[in-house]
């Protein structure tokens, strides 16, 4: 079973990674793939990726953290969502674990949420971690 956990360097993403490892880390048939998408060199992301792999080292499941380069710019959120979808399709992901935080009214009205898009466009289980 392959589990994708997209992460940013923030508490919501950290909680999602910890939940994925806590729920599935004891199963040696599971591979947890934590990915961070960045527009440039991102030292905090590299540190976080290293920490994720060290958390996984204490578990039977395979845990790997990867950093992908995406085009930065005005539509970088869309590029990140597209990259997540590409990873899901290319790696035959079985489950996506996403950190979730409540959005403001403005964000709900004017932004396409990655979580909503994953639920709408893929026939794939998505686990939301608050």
MMTF fields as JSON, N, C-alpha, C and O atoms, coordinates in Angstrom:
{
  "mmtfVersion": "1.0.0",
  "mmtfProducer": "UNKNOWN",
  "numBonds": 519,
  "numAtoms": 520,
  "numGroups": 130,
  "numChains": 1,
  "numModels": 1,
  "chainsPerModel": [1],
  "groupsPerChain": [130],
  "chainIdList": ["A"],
  "bondAtomList": [4, 2, 8, 6, 12, 10, 16, 14, 20, 18, 24, 22, 28, 26, 32, 30, 36, 34, 40, 38, 44, 42, 48, 46, 52, 50, 56, 54, 60, 58, 64, 62, 68, 66, 72, 70, 76, 74, 80, 78, 84, 82, 88, 86, 92, 90, 96, 94, 100, 98, 104, 102, 108, 106, 112, 110, 116, 114, 120, 118, 124, 122, 128, 126, 132, 130, 136, 134, 140, 138, 144, 142, 148, 146, 152, 150, 156, 154, 160, 158, 164, 162, 168, 166, 172, 170, 176, 174, 180, 178, 184, 182, 188, 186, 192, 190, 196, 194, 200, 198, 204, 202, 208, 206, 212, 210, 216, 214, 220, 218, 224, 222, 228, 226, 232, 230, 236, 234, 240, 238, 244, 242, 248, 246, 252, 250, 256, 254, 260, 258, 264, 262, 268, 266, 272, 270, 276, 274, 280, 278, 284, 282, 288, 286, 292, 290, 296, 294, 300, 298, 304, 302, 308, 306, 312, 310, 316, 314, 320, 318, 324, 322, 328, 326, 332, 330, 336, 334, 340, 338, 344, 342, 348, 346, 352, 350, 356, 354, 360, 358, 364, 362, 368, 366, 372, 370, 376, 374, 380, 378, 384, 382, 388, 386, 392, 390, 396, 394, 400, 398, 404, 402, 408, 406, 412, 410, 416, 414, 420, 418, 424, 422, 428, 426, 432, 430, 436, 434, 440, 438, 444, 442, 448, 446, 452, 450, 456, 454, 460, 458, 464, 462, 468, 466, 472, 470, 476, 474, 480, 478, 484, 482, 488, 486, 492, 490, 496, 494, 500, 498, 504, 502, 508, 506, 512, 510, 516, 514],
  "bondOrderList": [1, 1, 1, 1, 1, 1, 1, 1, 1, 1, 1, 1, 1, 1, 1, 1, 1, 1, 1, 1, 1, 1, 1, 1, 1, 1, 1, 1, 1, 1, 1, 1, 1, 1, 1, 1, 1, 1, 1, 1, 1, 1, 1, 1, 1, 1, 1, 1, 1, 1, 1, 1, 1, 1, 1, 1, 1, 1, 1, 1, 1, 1, 1, 1, 1, 1, 1, 1, 1, 1, 1, 1, 1, 1, 1, 1, 1, 1, 1, 1, 1, 1, 1, 1, 1, 1, 1, 1, 1, 1, 1, 1, 1, 1, 1, 1, 1, 1, 1, 1, 1, 1, 1, 1, 1, 1, 1, 1, 1, 1, 1, 1, 1, 1, 1, 1, 1, 1, 1, 1, 1, 1, 1, 1, 1, 1, 1, 1, 1],
  "groupList": [{"groupName": "UNK", "atomNameList": ["N", "CA", "C", "O"], "elementList": ["N", "C", "C", "O"], "formalChargeList": [0, 0, 0, 0], "bondAtomList": [1, 0, 2, 1, 3, 2], "bondOrderList": [1, 1, 2], "singleLetterCode": "X", "chemCompType": "L-PEPTIDE LINKING"}],
  "groupTypeList": [0, 0, 0, 0, 0, 0, 0, 0, 0, 0, 0, 0, 0, 0, 0, 0, 0, 0, 0, 0, 0, 0, 0, 0, 0, 0, 0, 0, 0, 0, 0, 0, 0, 0, 0, 0, 0, 0, 0, 0, 0, 0, 0, 0, 0, 0, 0, 0, 0, 0, 0, 0, 0, 0, 0, 0, 0, 0, 0, 0, 0, 0, 0, 0, 0, 0, 0, 0, 0, 0, 0, 0, 0, 0, 0, 0, 0, 0, 0, 0, 0, 0, 0, 0, 0, 0, 0, 0, 0, 0, 0, 0, 0, 0, 0, 0, 0, 0, 0, 0, 0, 0, 0, 0, 0, 0, 0, 0, 0, 0, 0, 0, 0, 0, 0, 0, 0, 0, 0, 0, 0, 0, 0, 0, 0, 0, 0, 0, 0, 0],
  "groupIdList": [1, 2, 3, 4, 5, 6, 7, 8, 9, 10, 11, 12, 13, 14, 15, 16, 17, 18, 19, 20, 21, 22, 23, 24, 25, 26, 27, 28, 29, 30, 31, 32, 33, 34, 35, 36, 37, 38, 39, 40, 41, 42, 43, 44, 45, 46, 47, 48, 49, 50, 51, 52, 53, 54, 55, 56, 57, 58, 59, 60, 61, 62, 63, 64, 65, 66, 67, 68, 69, 70, 71, 72, 73, 74, 75, 76, 77, 78, 79, 80, 81, 82, 83, 84, 85, 86, 87, 88, 89, 90, 91, 92, 93, 94, 95, 96, 97, 98, 99, 100, 101, 102, 103, 104, 105, 106, 107, 108, 109, 110, 111, 112, 113, 114, 115, 116, 117, 118, 119, 120, 121, 122, 123, 124, 125, 126, 127, 128, 129, 130],
  "secStructList": [7, 3, 3, 3, 3, 3, 7, 7, 1, 1, 2, 2, 2, 2, 2, 2, 2, 2, 2, 2, 2, 2, 2, 2, 6, 6, 7, 6, 6, 7, 3, 3, 3, 3, 3, 3, 3, 3, 1, 1, 7, 7, 2, 2, 2, 2, 2, 2, 2, 2, 2, 2, 2, 2, 2, 2, 2, 6, 1, 1, 1, 3, 3, 3, 3, 3, 3, 3, 3, 7, 7, 7, 1, 6, 6, 2, 2, 2, 2, 2, 2, 2, 2, 2, 2, 2, 2, 2, 2, 2, 6, 6, 7, 1, 3, 3, 3, 3, 3, 7, 7, 7, 7, 7, 2, 2, 2, 2, 2, 2, 7, 7, 7, 2, 2, 2, 2, 2, 2, 2, 2, 7, 1, 1, 3, 3, 3, 3, 3, 7],
  "xCoordList": [0.85, 0.0, 0.893, 1.838, 0.596, 1.356, 0.486, -0.63, 1.023, 0.299, 1.074, 2.274, 0.382, 0.995, 0.592, -0.584, 1.598, 1.337, 2.034, 3.224, 1.307, 1.905, 2.145, 1.294, 3.302, 3.566, 4.161, 4.87, 3.846, 4.482, 5.198, 5.052, 5.951, 6.63, 5.702, 5.855, 4.722, 3.76, 3.161, 3.278, 2.525, 1.98, 0.897, 0.802, 0.088, -0.98, -0.371, -0.831, 0.65, 1.308, 2.038, 2.028, 2.669, 3.364, 2.378, 2.691, 1.202, 0.178, -0.253, -0.475, -0.374, -0.759, 0.308, -0.015, 1.575, 2.668, 2.676, 2.782, 2.564, 2.556, 1.365, 1.499, 0.208, -0.972, -0.742, -1.068, -0.185, 0.07, 1.04, 0.822, 2.104, 3.077, 2.454, 2.664, 1.689, 1.051, 0.029, -0.054, -0.752, -1.798, -1.275, -1.773, -0.277, 0.142, 1.599, 2.028, 2.354, 3.786, 4.143, 5.263, 3.229, 3.537, 3.376, 3.643, 2.949, 2.721, 3.858, 4.009, 4.653, 5.807, 5.435, 6.307, 4.139, 3.686, 3.336, 2.966, 3.452, 3.071, 4.302, 5.343, 4.158, 5.188, 4.54, 3.568, 5.084, 4.588, 5.528, 6.737, 4.943, 5.717, 5.279, 4.168, 6.149, 5.862, 6.524, 7.72, 5.756, 6.313, 6.055, 5.002, 7.035, 6.934, 7.233, 8.213, 6.386, 6.598, 7.055, 6.436, 8.141, 8.692, 9.12, 9.448, 9.111, 9.52, 11.013, 11.5, 11.742, 13.176, 13.842, 13.247, 15.078, 15.808, 15.147, 14.959, 14.802, 14.019, 14.664, 14.347, 15.569, 16.288, 15.346, 15.555, 14.302, 13.387, 12.705, 12.467, 12.392, 11.762, 12.744, 12.349, 14.003, 15.004, 15.173, 15.331, 15.14, 15.232, 14.001, 14.122, 12.812, 11.571, 11.587, 11.18, 12.051, 12.122, 13.032, 12.712, 14.14, 15.061, 14.408, 14.572, 13.669, 12.978, 11.892, 11.714, 11.168, 10.126, 10.741, 10.213, 11.849, 12.494, 13.015, 12.983, 13.492, 13.967, 12.791, 12.943, 11.622, 10.431, 10.064, 9.703, 10.158, 9.815, 10.826, 10.483, 12.068, 13.11, 12.783, 13.301, 11.942, 11.563, 10.369, 9.851, 9.936, 8.75, 9.118, 10.104, 8.349, 8.589, 8.244, 8.85, 7.284, 6.89, 8.029, 8.825, 8.084, 9.058, 8.523, 7.394, 9.325, 8.941, 10.017, 11.187, 9.613, 10.563, 9.971, 8.762, 10.834, 10.411, 11.128, 12.335, 10.369, 10.913, 10.54, 9.513, 11.38, 11.114, 11.085, 12.039, 9.983, 9.803, 9.882, 9.41, 10.469, 10.508, 9.274, 8.975, 8.565, 7.442, 7.696, 8.472, 7.032, 7.173, 6.528, 5.383, 7.286, 6.705, 6.098, 6.467, 5.182, 4.532, 3.131, 2.753, 2.373, 1.027, 0.119, -0.785, 0.347, -0.539, 0.161, -0.048, 0.99, 1.766, 0.886, 1.226, -0.247, -1.152, -1.659, -1.73, -2.003, -2.469, -1.361, -1.623, -0.135, 1.0, 1.222, 1.533, 1.063, 1.207, 0.108, 0.386, -1.132, -2.236, -1.999, -2.218, -1.551, -1.28, -0.178, -0.258, 0.852, 1.946, 1.443, 1.839, 0.578, 0.016, -0.757, -0.606, -1.58, -2.351, -1.439, -1.716, -0.364, 0.589, 1.25, 1.419, 1.617, 2.231, 1.24, 1.601, -0.012, -1.048, -1.198, -1.277, -1.239, -1.446, -0.209, -0.333, 0.97, 2.183, 2.686, 3.358, 2.375, 2.906, 1.865, 2.148, 0.684, -0.37, -0.637, -0.608, -0.896, -1.145, -2.496, -3.473, -2.539, -3.765, -4.529, -5.744, -3.834, -4.443, -3.654, -2.425, -4.367, -3.719, -4.118, -5.298, -3.119, -3.359, -3.054, -1.93, -4.068, -3.915, -4.193, -5.157, -3.336, -3.63, -4.741, -4.793, -5.626, -6.778, -6.974, -6.945, -7.172, -7.507, -8.672, -8.82, -9.48, -10.662, -10.244, -9.302, -10.954, -10.666, -11.577, -12.683, -11.083, -11.91, -13.006, -12.942, -13.989, -15.068, -14.489, -14.908, -13.552, -12.923, -12.251, -12.437, -11.474, -10.793, -11.792, -11.57, -12.882, -13.893, -14.547, -14.873, -14.74, -15.405, -14.509, -14.966, -13.227, -12.394, -11.233, -10.521, -11.024, -9.912, -10.415, -11.366, -9.762, -10.035, -9.127, -7.903, -9.708, -8.972, -8.39, -9.071, -7.143, -6.5, -7.272, -7.443, -7.738, -8.494, -9.759, -10.037, -10.52, -11.747, -11.45, -12.178, -10.393, -10.057, -9.69, -10.083, -8.945, -8.595, -9.85, -9.958, -10.79, -12.02, -12.889, -13.572, -12.868, -13.726, -13.151, -13.91, -11.832, -11.252, -10.677, -10.311, -10.586, -9.984, -10.892, -11.525, -10.935, -11.643, -10.619, -10.139, -10.299, -9.198, -9.544, -10.075, -9.261, -9.511, -8.601, -7.403, -9.193, -8.451, -8.748, -9.909, -7.712, -7.85, -7.486, -6.367, -8.446, -8.202, -7.819, -8.496, -6.726, -6.241, -6.331, -5.661, -7.162, -7.297, -6.075, -6.024],
  "yCoordList": [-1.174, 0.0, 1.233, 1.321, 2.18, 3.429, 4.59, 4.784, 5.358, 6.488, 7.756, 7.839, 8.745, 10.034, 11.048, 11.18, 11.769, 12.835, 14.097, 14.285, 14.969, 16.246, 17.074, 17.108, 17.741, 18.529, 19.885, 20.062, 20.823, 22.132, 22.204, 21.308, 23.244, 23.39, 24.186, 25.396, 23.471, 24.098, 23.033, 21.841, 23.443, 22.472, 21.554, 20.394, 22.051, 21.23, 20.056, 18.922, 20.322, 19.253, 18.294, 17.083, 18.836, 17.971, 16.995, 15.818, 17.48, 16.624, 15.529, 14.39, 15.862, 14.867, 13.783, 12.599, 14.184, 13.214, 12.31, 11.09, 12.91, 12.111, 11.143, 10.005, 11.592, 10.721, 9.545, 8.407, 9.808, 8.731, 7.707, 6.502, 8.182, 7.264, 6.522, 5.32, 7.241, 6.6, 5.55, 4.495, 5.837, 4.905, 3.724, 2.605, 3.973, 2.961, 2.519, 1.586, 3.171, 2.903, 1.526, 1.062, 0.862, -0.459, -1.577, -2.738, -1.25, -2.257, -2.203, -1.216, -3.258, -3.264, -3.371, -3.288, -3.557, -3.58, -2.184, -2.018, -1.184, 0.187, 1.012, 0.908, 1.829, 2.816, 4.193, 4.486, 5.029, 6.388, 7.319, 7.338, 8.088, 9.007, 10.42, 10.836, 11.148, 12.537, 13.427, 13.295, 14.326, 15.18, 16.656, 17.034, 17.456, 18.902, 19.494, 19.12, 20.419, 21.084, 22.507, 23.224, 22.911, 24.232, 24.876, 24.189, 26.176, 26.921, 27.189, 27.677, 26.894, 27.144, 26.352, 25.446, 26.702, 26.012, 26.367, 27.541, 25.351, 25.552, 24.776, 23.606, 25.423, 24.759, 24.226, 23.105, 24.981, 24.412, 23.13, 22.222, 23.045, 21.832, 20.663, 19.535, 20.923, 19.863, 19.355, 18.154, 20.258, 19.872, 19.052, 18.021, 19.514, 18.791, 17.402, 16.429, 17.302, 16.008, 15.048, 13.869, 15.543, 14.726, 14.261, 13.11, 15.156, 14.808, 13.764, 12.854, 13.882, 12.908, 11.53, 10.539, 11.464, 10.178, 9.595, 8.38, 10.454, 9.931, 9.444, 8.476, 10.097, 9.594, 8.218, 7.321, 8.061, 6.791, 5.698, 4.517, 6.06, 5.062, 4.198, 3.089, 4.693, 3.944, 3.018, 2.405, 2.917, 2.127, 1.035, 1.177, -0.046, -1.063, -0.579, -1.034, 0.33, 0.822, 1.649, 2.253, 1.658, 2.492, 3.916, 4.14, 4.874, 6.284, 7.039, 7.021, 7.704, 8.521, 9.909, 10.069, 10.893, 12.277, 12.804, 12.625, 13.448, 13.969, 15.434, 15.884, 16.16, 17.566, 17.726, 17.372, 18.262, 18.478, 19.963, 20.792, 20.293, 21.673, 21.93, 21.156, 23.001, 23.431, 24.867, 25.594, 25.253, 26.633, 27.566, 27.374, 28.575, 29.553, 30.682, 30.9, 31.377, 32.463, 32.669, 32.186, 33.397, 33.772, 32.567, 32.606, 31.501, 30.347, 29.154, 28.014, 29.409, 28.329, 27.315, 26.132, 27.75, 26.797, 25.769, 24.578, 26.228, 25.33, 24.36, 23.179, 24.852, 23.997, 22.921, 21.777, 23.281, 22.304, 21.251, 20.057, 21.682, 20.72, 19.783, 18.576, 20.337, 19.517, 18.497, 17.35, 18.922, 18.024, 16.888, 15.738, 17.196, 16.156, 15.149, 13.941, 15.642, 14.759, 13.894, 12.712, 14.468, 13.716, 12.599, 11.484, 12.899, 11.89, 10.775, 9.599, 11.134, 10.139, 9.187, 7.974, 9.72, 8.897, 8.081, 6.92, 8.665, 7.983, 6.926, 5.979, 7.071, 6.138, 5.16, 4.398, 5.166, 4.244, 4.343, 3.344, 5.567, 5.861, 5.266, 5.349, 4.665, 4.061, 4.981, 4.843, 5.92, 6.809, 8.106, 8.099, 9.215, 10.524, 11.015, 11.045, 11.399, 11.951, 13.438, 13.836, 14.264, 15.715, 16.374, 16.04, 17.311, 18.161, 19.108, 19.56, 19.41, 20.236, 21.282, 20.979, 22.511, 23.57, 24.366, 24.508, 24.872, 25.616, 26.87, 27.562, 27.147, 28.306, 29.47, 29.281, 30.671, 31.85, 31.909, 31.192, 32.744, 32.916, 33.348, 32.838, 34.259, 34.729, 33.573, 33.408, 32.775, 31.645, 30.634, 30.065, 30.404, 29.462, 29.933, 29.117, 31.232, 31.766, 31.849, 31.608, 32.191, 32.548, 31.608, 31.829, 30.589, 29.695, 28.275, 27.827, 27.581, 26.167, 25.423, 25.501, 24.721, 24.029, 22.724, 21.991, 22.427, 21.19, 19.983, 19.005, 20.049, 18.94, 18.678, 17.535, 19.722, 19.565, 19.005, 18.148, 19.485, 19.019, 17.538, 16.8, 17.096, 15.682, 14.825, 13.761, 15.292, 14.534, 14.498, 13.506, 15.575, 15.67, 14.965, 14.428, 14.95, 14.503, 13.095, 12.575, 12.469, 11.144, 10.18, 10.528, 8.996, 7.937, 7.299, 6.192, 8.011, 7.662, 8.053, 9.141, 7.202, 7.586, 8.739, 8.746, 9.702, 10.836, 10.892, 10.947, 10.88, 10.993, 12.417, 12.868, 13.131, 14.506, 14.497, 13.887, 15.18, 15.258, 16.708, 17.574, 16.984, 18.381, 18.838, 19.981],
  "zCoordList": [0.0, 0.0, 0.0, 0.785, -0.876, -0.94, -0.48, -0.962, 0.465, 1.044, 0.74, 1.003, 0.183, -0.121, 0.938, 1.278, 1.459, 2.426, 1.915, 2.167, 1.197, 0.809, 2.074, 2.963, 2.158, 3.355, 3.021, 2.03, 3.88, 3.892, 5.24, 6.071, 5.451, 6.735, 7.637, 7.804, 8.224, 9.136, 10.05, 9.764, 11.138, 12.092, 11.516, 11.917, 10.591, 10.005, 9.243, 9.375, 8.455, 7.706, 8.627, 8.409, 9.654, 10.607, 11.252, 11.428, 11.6, 12.198, 11.226, 11.637, 9.939, 8.932, 8.799, 8.711, 8.785, 8.684, 9.916, 9.794, 11.1, 12.338, 12.358, 12.807, 11.874, 11.835, 10.888, 11.224, 9.715, 8.75, 9.326, 9.203, 9.95, 10.545, 11.727, 11.892, 12.548, 13.699, 13.313, 13.943, 12.273, 11.86, 11.038, 11.169, 10.195, 9.239, 9.377, 8.698, 10.241, 10.355, 10.875, 10.658, 11.552, 12.1, 11.072, 11.382, 9.869, 8.822, 7.81, 7.09, 7.755, 6.856, 5.382, 4.517, 5.084, 3.684, 3.179, 2.016, 4.045, 3.712, 3.371, 4.02, 2.342, 2.015, 2.119, 1.423, 2.993, 3.168, 2.411, 2.643, 1.504, 0.682, 1.038, 0.709, 1.705, 2.067, 1.017, 0.757, 0.419, -0.623, -0.316, 0.196, -0.64, -0.5, -1.871, -2.515, -2.315, -3.591, -3.31, -2.523, -3.958, -3.722, -5.032, -5.999, -5.049, -6.237, -6.297, -7.317, -5.264, -5.245, -4.147, -3.564, -3.871, -2.806, -1.477, -1.158, -0.72, 0.492, 1.638, 1.853, 2.375, 3.466, 4.54, 5.004, 4.968, 5.965, 5.48, 6.277, 4.198, 3.659, 3.709, 4.003, 3.428, 3.486, 4.914, 5.134, 5.873, 7.287, 7.674, 8.336, 7.259, 7.559, 6.923, 7.557, 5.685, 5.004, 5.764, 5.913, 6.234, 7.018, 8.319, 8.723, 8.973, 10.217, 9.966, 10.776, 8.86, 8.517, 8.336, 8.841, 7.62, 7.416, 8.728, 8.922, 9.627, 10.912, 11.774, 12.52, 11.685, 12.385, 11.847, 12.608, 10.554, 9.929, 10.201, 10.143, 10.496, 10.746, 11.96, 12.094, 12.827, 14.031, 13.776, 14.709, 12.529, 12.183, 11.177, 10.454, 11.119, 10.097, 8.683, 7.712, 8.56, 7.235, 6.64, 7.36, 5.342, 4.639, 4.58, 4.144, 5.015, 4.973, 4.218, 4.599, 3.139, 2.395, 2.192, 2.031, 2.202, 1.988, 0.749, 0.587, -0.11, -1.364, -1.514, -1.007, -2.208, -2.495, -4.006, -4.699, -4.505, -5.937, -6.251, -5.473, -7.369, -7.851, -8.707, -9.617, -8.422, -9.251, -9.681, -9.06, -10.743, -11.205, -10.191, -9.781, -9.799, -8.878, -9.7, -10.854, -9.098, -9.808, -9.294, -8.226, -10.08, -9.663, -9.463, -8.628, -10.217, -10.144, -9.495, -9.909, -8.48, -7.881, -7.153, -7.113, -6.571, -5.914, -6.916, -6.614, -8.083, -9.126, -9.537, -9.768, -9.628, -9.987, -8.932, -9.265, -7.662, -6.576, -6.669, -6.562, -6.865, -7.003, -8.186, -8.08, -9.306, -10.483, -10.194, -10.632, -9.452, -9.102, -8.211, -8.399, -7.245, -6.384, -7.232, -7.054, -8.149, -9.013, -9.871, -10.076, -10.369, -11.187, -10.37, -10.863, -9.137, -8.271, -7.971, -8.01, -7.671, -7.388, -8.569, -8.38, -9.768, -10.952, -11.318, -11.707, -11.202, -11.658, -10.675, -11.085, -9.393, -8.397, -7.875, -6.951, -8.439, -8.028, -6.526, -5.807, -6.069, -4.661, -4.248, -4.992, -3.054, -2.532, -1.589, -1.443, -0.949, 0.035, 0.072, -0.002, 0.188, 0.377, 1.764, 2.112, 2.545, 3.873, 3.8, 3.495, 4.084, 3.992, 5.329, 6.018, 5.683, 6.823, 6.421, 5.277, 7.348, 7.027, 8.109, 9.302, 7.675, 8.618, 8.056, 6.842, 8.939, 8.525, 7.765, 8.151, 6.692, 5.845, 6.222, 6.73, 5.96, 6.185, 5.12, 4.121, 5.327, 4.35, 3.004, 1.964, 3.007, 1.769, 1.038, -0.168, 1.759, 1.142, 0.593, -0.475, 1.304, 0.841, -0.452, -1.314, -0.593, -1.778, -3.004, -4.121, -2.81, -3.951, -4.258, -5.237, -3.47, -3.728, -3.952, -3.311, -4.868, -5.055, -4.1, -4.209, -3.187, -2.141, -2.672, -3.39, -2.329, -2.754, -2.258, -2.986, -1.023, -0.451, -1.261, -1.625, -1.543, -2.319, -3.698, -4.199, -4.304, -5.651, -5.641, -6.544, -4.635, -4.545, -4.402, -5.012, -3.596, -3.386, -4.639, -4.891, -5.424, -6.6, -7.821, -8.628, -7.978, -9.241, -9.222, -10.276, -8.065, -8.0, -7.255, -6.258, -7.754, -7.054, -6.115, -6.357, -5.052, -4.188, -2.765, -2.543, -1.8, -0.412, 0.018, -0.266, 0.704, 1.246, 2.74, 3.144, 3.55, 4.988, 5.374, 5.129, 5.987, 6.428, 7.893, 8.721, 8.205, 9.578, 10.028, 9.465, 11.05, 11.505, 12.294, 12.747]
}
